[in-house]
Amino acid sequence: MTAELAIATGADAKYFPLLERCLKSIRAKAAPTLPLHVFDVGLEPAQRTAIRPLVAGIIEPGWDFEFPGRAETPGYYRAQTLRPFLPRYLPGHRVLLWIDADAFLQDGAVLDLFVRATEGGRLAIVPELDRSYRNLFHAYDEFQGVIRASYREAFDAATADALARLPLLNSGVFALEAEAPHWQAWAETLGAALQRTRNFLTEQAALNYVVHKLGLPAHFLPARCNWICHHAAPRWDEALGLFTEPLLPHAPLGIVHQTMWTKGQ
């Protein structure tokens, strides 16, 4: 694992069990000295103490944007709005990788894939595409309705129509070189979108805009690198002691992302 990589995640007190699992999985499957940072957006003091041996640092971020309704916005929303500013929060690293606290690592080699995918200034990210995903079949209309609404609220109807036809890039796990231009473009796009909406998908919509509309380069990794559990429940392989893709050949998953209602499963 490259020493130039740093990993970041963030959570509040409610997410603490998921956060702890995430951190322990990274420590177990990746280099034990890999810089790992947690953004505290509402942890309790005892929780901070519990994770301190697992991390290089705990950061309590402020708000990085001014936007209407910010005073009433839950503090955990900062874990989304801070992401375009990771190079400022975590200086001195060539590549920064974000992993949501409700995801956990099964295969440390996936981290190397993310780092390699950033070469040439590309965003390493995973589209929500897989042959077993429900969003491509019986739940297509449900999925498209939510995504199209997030684009429409953040931008406009014409932009929503254009972007909703393209693969959704999940911003819960991604990697990017600290010097890449995507960060600034993402910050500017998100800052403008926040003047119109506080939809929980706004920061993801802004990142998709940066890739699909502005054309900044990206390298798409396979679904096993960020498996979206609410699209398809993974299969548990008793012999391997690992979660795998649900369909043959049942390849082990690299990162399992317990999205939406799957968090407690």
N, C-alpha and C positions, 0 to 999 in steps of 0.2 A: 504494500500500500504506500503510495507516494506521501512523503512528508510534507508536500506542498498543499495537501488537502485539509480543509477544516469542515466539520459538520455542525449544523445548527438545527435546533428545534425549539418549540415553545409550548407553554401550557399554563392553565390556571389550576386551582385546587381541584375542581371537578374532574379534570383530565389526568390527575396525578397517577392513578394506577396504570393508565395507558402510557404515560410519559416514562414511568419507571421501567415498564416492560421494554419500551423502545430503547432506552439508554442501556439497559442490561444486555439486550440483544446485540447492540453495536459493540459493546465491550467484549462480548463473548465471541463474536464472529469476525471482528476486525482487529487491527493492531491495537493493543491495550494503551498505547501512548498517543493514539490519534487525537488531535485537538477536537473536543466535543463541547459545544456550548449550548446552554439553555437560556431562552428568553423567558423571564418570569413575568407573566401577565396576570398574576393573581394567585400565586402559590402561598401556602401557609408557612410560617417559620419552620415548623417541624419537617415539612416536606422539603424545604430548601436544604436543611441539615441532612436529610436522608440521602439526597442525590449528590451532595457535594463530593464524596469520594469517587463518583463516576464521571465527573466532568472537569474540564479545564477552567470553566468560568460560568457564572450565572449573571445574566444581564437583565436589569429592569428597564425596559425601554419607555420613552415618552411617546407622545403622538408625533408622527412624522408629517402629518398633513393637517391643515385647517379645512374643515368642511361643515356644512350645515348639520345640526343635530349631534355634533361630536360630544357635547356635554352629557347627552343621554345615551351614548353608545357604550355598550359593555366593554370593560377593559380588555377582555380577551380578544377583541377585534384587532388590537394592536399586533397580534401574532400574524395577521394577514397584511396589514398596511406597512409593517416594517421590512418586508421581504425585499423590496427593491433597493433597500439601503444596507444590505448585508456587508458590502465591502467597507462601508464607513464604520459599522459596528465591529467588524472583525478584520482589521487591517493585517497585512503581512503574509497573506496566503494567496497562492496562485489560483486555486480553485476552491469555490465554496459550494457545499452541497446542503440543501435543505431537505429535511424529512419530517413530515407531520408527526406529532406525538402519538397519533392513533395508528401508526404504522410500525412494523418491527422487521428486523433484518434476520433472514434465515441463511443467506449465503453471502459471505464477505466479498466474494469475487464480483458481485454486482457493483460494488463501489468502484472497483477498477474500471468496469464498463462505463460508468458515468463519467469518470475522469477522462478516459480515452475519447469519449464522445464529445467532450468539450474542445478537443483540438481544433485549431483553426478558428477559434472564437465562436463556436457554436453552442447553443443552449442544448444541454442534454436533458431530454424529457420524454415522458411516455404518453402516447395517445390512448384514450379510452376505447381501444379496439381489441377485440379478441373473438374468436369463433364461438365461444361459449357465453359471451356477454349478452344479458337480456336487453340492454339498451339498443342492440342491433336487430332485435326480433320482436317479441310480443310486447315489450315495454318501450318501443321506439317512440310512440306519440307522447308518452309521459315524459320521457327523457328530453325529447326535442322541445317540448313545451317549457320546461324549466330553463333549459339552456338558452333558448330563443328569448325568453323573458329577461334573463340576465344581460344579454347583449343589448336588447332594446332599451332597458333602463339605463345602461351605462353609456350607450351611444345613440342610435336611432334605428328606426324600423328597417331602412335599407341596409345598414351595416349588419343588423341582426340577421336579415335574410341571407346575406353573403357569408357570414361567419358560421351560421348554424349548419350550413351544408358541408363544412369542413370538419375533420377529426378534432374532437375536444382534447386539448392538452391539459393533463392534470397537474396543477401547480403544487400538489402536496409532496412531491418528490422531484427534485430537479437539481442540476449542477451547472455551473457557469464560471468561466474565468473572471477574476475580479476586475480585470481591465476591459471586459467586453462592453460594447455600447448598449446592450440590452437593458442594463440596470437603469440608465438615465431615461431611455425611451419608456421603460415600464413605469418609472416614477412619474414622468410627465403625463402619460396616458391614464394612470390610476388617479393622479391628482385631479385631472379634469373630470373623470368619471365620478369621483366621490362628491363632486358638487351637485350631481344629479341623483345619486342613489347610494344607499348603504347596504344593498343586497349582499348576502353572504358570499356570493360568487363574483363580486366585482373585481377583486384583485386577480382572480383567474381569468375573467373576461378580458382584463387589460393585458395580461401576458399573452393570451391568444391573439389579441389585436396586434401586438408587437411582432409576432411571428407571421401570422396569416395576412395581415393588412400592410404592415410596414416592411415586411420581407426580411427581417433580421434572421440570420441563419440558425437552423436547428438540426439536431440529429435525433431521430426518433428511435427509442429503444423498445424492445418487445414488452408485452404485457406482464411477463413474469418479473420484470424489474420494478413494477409498481402495480400489484394486483388489486383491483378495485372490488372489494368483497360484496358490495351491494349490487353489483352487476352480475356476479356469479360466485356462489359460495365455493371456496376451495375444497379440495378433497384431502382428508387426513390419511396419510400412509403410515399404518402402524409399524411396519417393518423399518421404514426409514426414520420414523419419528419426525416427519416433516409434512407441511402442507404442500400439495401439488395442484397443478391445473386439473380441473374436473374431468376433462376428456383425454383419451389416449393421445400421446404415450404417457400421460401423467407426469410430466416433467416437474421437478421440484421448483417452487417459487423462490425468487430471490428476496423480494420485499412484499410483505402481506399488509395491505392497507385496510383497516377496519372502518370503512366509511359508513356514514349515516347510521342506520338502525343495527348494523353488525357490530357495533362497539362492545356490546355486552356479551357477545357470543364466544 
